[in-house]
Amino acid sequence: MGMIELLLEQGAEHHRSGRLAPAERCYRGVLEAHPEHPDAIHGLGVLALQTNQHDLAVSLLEQAIALKPDIGLYFSHLTAALNHLKRFDDAVAAGGRAVALAPGLWQAHHNFGNALKSVGKVEEGIGELRRALELDPAAAVAWRNLADAQVLAGRPADALVCLDHALALEPWDGDARFVRGTTRLQMGDWAGGWEDYEYRYALPWTVGRKPRFLQPLWDGESLDGKTILIHDEQGFGDTFQFARFIPQVKALGARVYFQVIRDLVGLFQGFPGIDGVFERGVETPPFDVWSPLMSLPRVLGTRVDTIPGGVPYFRAERRRAQRWRRRLDVAAGLKVGLVWAGTPTLNGDHWRSPGLKALAPLLEVPGVTFFALQVGHGRRDLDGFAAPANFVDLGADINGFDDTAAIMAGLDLVVSSCTAPLHLAGAMGRPVWALLSSFGDWRWLEGRADSPWYPTMRLFRQKRLGDWEDVVAEMGAALQ
């Protein structure tokens, strides 16, 4: 065996064993002698993929493919890297080439299936994922991703079967446990759902986010005479939704401190059940136990019919609301707030955010003035947008959720995609209509037009994944 072949074999062995640094040294040793060796470049590309350097992975894998364009494994790894970058159309093209070149490679079908479901070809994606499992029934990651596809297809019961397979193979898989939790919650199994939902901090991208305190985690023991620190987590919408549980904790006899991101400190001043609000990272007074905000329903034994649903539990600051009302009152007719996009980095955001263009037919309803409450990335939709006379953009003047709440207090209705302002409007008890993808988030349950979380909310759901036309038409008729 020559030196090049030996280094490649050693690199592959290190790679299989998870020894990434020695593997990299072997691949780079090959390239010192042979700067355009495709297998070594491919090896470095896979290392970049495994260490979440996805742009670098694509660059290296494309170099390897240019040198050796008939290797299905190369295209399979390129598909995975493109999926991570959300370049789904490119991933579909690479995945199709991978399965054509390597039809017996389960990873090729797996990565291709993930790409297909991400562009809305869910049933085709399911077919590819099933083919991957025919080739290797022990591929736990394929069972987990098949579960994701089944959720997208509106078959959560089938997803649970897949997740049980995945966990039978890899009981330590926090990702599968977490997805099983959200799927159980969606189906109304909240006893098991909340338990699995605790694995949200076992995911590779969240494990470092869980706070570390010397005090014990609260797990239901008596709070009489004790002080508990509750901290917010995940997105703004989650905080708005789950803050309703804080008064229940207070009723157990505790002194309650709440630690929250700076943007929300003002909204939580004077919130019922909170004895002190503290910005994240700021030292708090002494406390006895602590809890993540979204763990409270598990400890409190919350079920669908015991959700504390009284609204409003958020209120706009009075003077701020009065200032905004003067601006709103000059508009004629029904006053409707509009939000069309969430955080683009959130997994699945391309399904939940319709964008402004999809909502254009709503703007044709007569007798309505629409106020754009959109902030952040979604404001790009306004570039080149020919706004009709009944469309007023307020987003550029909104400086945080204090302003958003103050505006909502003066509106007749809020229309929003599944993002934070939707939850804020619901928590304020404002009339609010939700634009939901066909698979929806777990919190909206299945097949309901109402929400046990927010009594003033109405849910408008897609009939087909990615198709907002029917939703907007139904909403337009209701607005009429």
N, C-alpha and C positions, 0 to 999 in steps of 0.2 A: 504494500500500500504506500502510495506516495505521500509527501508531506501535506499537500493540499487536501487530499481525501481524509487523511488522519485528523487534520484540524477541523474539517467539516463534521466528521463523525464525533469528535470530542465536543464540538460546539453543540451538536444536536443532543448529545447525552446530557450535558450540563443544562441545556434548555428544558429537556423533559423532567429533570430533577429539580427545576426551579432555581438553579444557580445561574442567575442572569448575568452577573458580572463576568464570571469565567467564560460563559458562552459568548459574550460580546468580544472578549479578548481573542477567542479562537476565530471568530468571523473576521475581525480586523486583521488578524495575522494572515488569513487567506488573502485579504484585499491588498496587503502590503506586497505580496508576491504576484497577485493577479487582480489588478484594480477593477476589472469589470467581470468578476466572477458572479454570475446571477444568483447562485445558491447562497453565497455569503451575503450579498445585498439583501436577498429575501430574508435571511436570518435576522439581519439588523432591523428590517422592516417589521418583522414579527415582534422583536424585542420592543420596538417603539410602540407598537399596538398594545402590548401587554402593560406598558408603563404609561399608558394614556397620552402618548405623544402622537396624536392621530394625524396631524398635518405631516409630520415627519414620516410616519408610517406610510401614508399615501405616496409621498414623494419617492421613498425607497422602493416600495412595491412596484410602482410604475416603472422605475429604472430596471428592476429585475425582469418585468414583463417585456420591456422593450428589447432586452437582450435574449430572452427566452420566452417567446409568446405562446407556447403551447402547453403550459403547465397549469392544470386546474387548481392546484393548491395555492399558487401565487394569486390567481383571481379570487379564490375563496377568501384569503386574508385581506385582499384589497376591498372586497365587498364589506367585510366586517369593519374596516377602518372608515369607509365611506358612510356606513350606517351610523357610526359614532359621531361623525361630523354632520349628520342629518342631510347629507347629499344623496337623497334617497333615489332619485332618478338615475344618477350615476351608479349607485349601488345595485340597482336592478339590472343595469346593463352588464356590470362586472359579474354579478351572480349568475345571470343566464349563461355567460361564457364559462363560468366555473363548472356548472353542472353539465354543460355540453362536453367539456374536456375531461371531467372526472365524475362520471355518473355514479360511481361506487363510493364516493367520498361523502360521508354523512355531514361533515362540516360544511361542504359546499351547499348542500340542500338546506341546511340549517340557516346559514347566512343569507342565502337567496330568499328563503321564506320570510325572514325578518324584514328584508328590503321590500318584498312584495306587500306585506301587510302595512308597511309604513307609507306606501303610496295609495292605500285604499283597496288594493287587490287582496282582500282579506282571505277569501276562500282559496285563492291560488296559493297564498302564503301558507295556509293551513295544510294544503296538499303537500307542499315542499317540506314542511316540518314533520309531517307524518312519514314522508319518504325517508327523512333523516333518521327517524326512530325505527323504521323498518331495518335500516342498515345497522343501527346501533341502539337497541332498546335500553341500554344502560346510560345513555347520554342525558344526564339529569338536566343540563342547561336547555336541551331541546324540549323536554317536557315542560319546563318553566316558560319558555317562550311560546310554546303551543298554547299554554294556559292564557298568556297575554292575548294571543290572537283570538281565542275563543271568547274572551271578554269583549274584544272589539266587535266580534260577530254577534254579540248579544246572547251568548250562551254561557252564563256564569256557572251553571251546574256542571257543564262539561269541563270548564276551567278547573273546578275543584277536583275533579277526577285526575286531571293532569298534574295538579299541584301535589296531590297525595302520592302519585308515582314519583315525582321529583324528590319529595321528602323521604320516601322510602329508600331511595338511592343515596341521598345526601341529607341526613337529618339535621346537619349543622347549617344548612343553607338559609341564612336569614332573609335573603331576597324572596325565596319561595314562601317562607312563613309570613312575611309581610304582605305579599300579594294574596295569599290565602286569607289573611285577615281582612283586607279591603273587600275581597270577593264575598266572604261570609257576611260582612257588614252590609254590602249591597243587597244581599238576599234576605236580610233581616235576622240572621243568626248572630245576635250581638253577644251572646254568652261566649261563644268560641271566637268571634270576630275581634273583640277587644283584647283577648289574650294574645292572639297572633299579631295584632296591631302593635304590640309592644316591641316587636322586632324591627320597627322602623329605624332604630338606632344600631342595628346590626348590619346595615348595608355598607358597602365599601365607601360610598361618598358621604355617609352620615355618621360613621362610627366615631369620628373625631369631633363631632359637634355636641355630643352629650356632655353637659356640665359635670364637673367633678367637685363634690362637696364632701367635707369630713362628716357632716351630719347624715343620718340614715335617710333613705328614701321612704316616703310615707306609703304604707301599703294597707291602710284601713284601720290601724290601731287608734285608740281614743286620742282626740285632739283637745280635750277639755283642759283649758288653762295653758295650752302650748302655743308656740308660734310656728307657722309654716311659711316657707318661701315657695311660691309658685312661679315658674318661669315660662315665658312664651317660647314658641318653637315654630319651625317651618314657615309658612307664608303669613302675610297679613290677614288673608281671609280666614285661615285656621284660627288665628287669635280672636278675630271678631266672633266667629262661630262658637268657640269653646269657652269664651269668657263667661258665658251664662252659668257655668258650673261653680264659679268662685263664690257666689252667695251661699250655695249649698255647703261648701266647706266652712264658711264663716259660721253657719248655723250649727256646726258641730262643736262650737265653743272655742274656736281657734282665733288667734290674732293672725291676720293674713297680710303678708307682704307679696307684692307682685313685681317681678323683674321683667322689663319689656324693652324692645328696641326703641331707640330715641324717638323715632318718628311717631310713636304711639303714646308717649308719656302724657302728652296733653289730653288726649281723649280719655285716658284712664284716671285722670284726676277727679276725685269724687265718685268713682264707680262704686256701686253698692257692694259691700262685703270686703272692700280693700282698705286696710289700715295704713298702707304706705306703698307708693309707687316708686320704683327705682329703675334707672336706665341700666341696660346691660353693661357690665364691666365696672360699674360703680359699686363700691363696698356697701353692703347692707348691714343694718343692725343685727344682733345675734338672733338666731332662730334654732328651732329644735329638729325639724324635719323639713324635707323639701319634696317637690313633685313637678314633673313636666306638666304643662297645662293639658295636653291631649291624653294624659294618662288618667285624668280625673274620672271620666265616665266608666272606666274599668273598675276603679276602686269603689266608686259610688254605685256600681251595679246597674248602670243605665241601660234601659231597653227602649225600643221605639216608642212605646206608650208611656214612658216615664221621662222623656226629654223635657227639661224645663223650658217651656215654649212661650213664656210670657214676654211680650215686647211692648214698648221699647225698653231695652236695657242699655242702649246708647242714646245720648241726646246731644244735639249740636249746641255749641256755646252761644248763648242768646244774642249777644251783641254782634258777633261775627255773622250769625244767621240774618240779623236785621240788615246788615250792610249788603249782603248778597241779595236779599229779597228786593231791595230797591233796584238792583240791576235786572232781576228777573221780572219784576212787575210791569216793565215797559212792553213785554212781549204779549201778543194776542193769543187767545185760544188756550188749548190744553198745553201744559208745560211738561215736557218729557225729557229726562236726562238719558244720555246714550253713552254706553261703554262697549267697545267692540273687540278688545284684545287684552290678553293677560301677559304674563312674563314669558318671553320667547324661549328662555333656557329651560323652562319646566318641561319635563318629559310629556309628550303628547299635546303640547300647546297648539300644534298645527291642526289638531282636531277640535279643540275647544274654542278657539278664537276665530270667529267668522270673518273678521276684517270689515272695514267700512263699506267696501264695494258691495258686499253681499247684502248689506242692510239698506242699500239705496232705495228699493221699492217702498220702504216704510216712510221715507221722506216725502212721498207723494200723497200721503193721507192728508186731506184738507183739514183746516181748523186746528193744527198742531204746530207748536214751535218746539224744535228739538235743540237741546243744549248739549254739546259735546263735553263730556266729563273725562275724556280719555287723556291719560298722561303716559309718559314713558315711550317705549319702542313703538307702540301702536299709532303714535302721532305721525309716523311716516306715511300713513295712508292719506293724510291730508295734503301731501305734496301733489300738486296738479289736480286736486279735487275741485270740481266746479260746484261750490256750495250753493244750494238754492236759498231763496230769501228767508225761508223758515228755519234755517240752520245757523246756530250761533255757537262759535267755538269758545268755550270757557277754559279749556285745558291749559292753555299757556299761562293763565293767571292763577291756577290752583297751586298752592304751596303746602302740600301735605293733606292728610286725611281730615284735619280740622276744617279746612276749606271745603273738601268734598262733602262732609257731613252737613256743613252750614248750607251749601247749595241744595242738597237733597231735602232739607227741611222746608224749602220753598217750592218744591216741585210737586206736580200732581202724580207723576209716575216716573219710575226709573226702569230702563231697559238695559240689561247687561249680560254679557257672556259670563262664563263660569270663572270669575276672578274676584279679587278683594272687594271692589265697590258693591258687587252683588250681595255679599255677606253684610257689609256695612248698612246698606239700605234695609235688608231684612231685619238686622238687629235694632235698627231705629224704628221699626214698625211702619216703614213707608210702603206704599203700594209698589211692588217690584215684579217685573217679568224676567224670567231667566231663559236665555238662549242656550240650549244644551245639545251637545253631540248625541248621536244615537246610543253610544255605549255609556255615556255619562260618568260622572264621578260617583264613588260608592255612596256618598252622603245623600244623593238624591233618590236612592233606592231604585226599585224597578216599577216601571209602568205607571207612575203617579204623575198627576198634573198639579198636585199640591205638595207641600213639604211640612213634615212634623217639626222641623227646625224653625221655620219662619211662617207664621200664620197669614201674613200679608203677601206671600209670594205665590206666583203662578208659574208653572214649569211648561215650557214649549220645547218639545223634543224632536230631533231629526227622525225621519222614517228610514233614511238611508245614510250610512256613514259618509261624511264629507259633503252632503247635499243640504244646503241651507235654504233652498228655494221654497220648499213646503213650509218650513218653520216661519220664514218671514211672511209668506202669504197668510198663514194662520194668524200670526201676530197682527198683521195689517188689518185683517177683517175684525179682529177683536178691538183694535184701536179705533176703527170706524164706529 
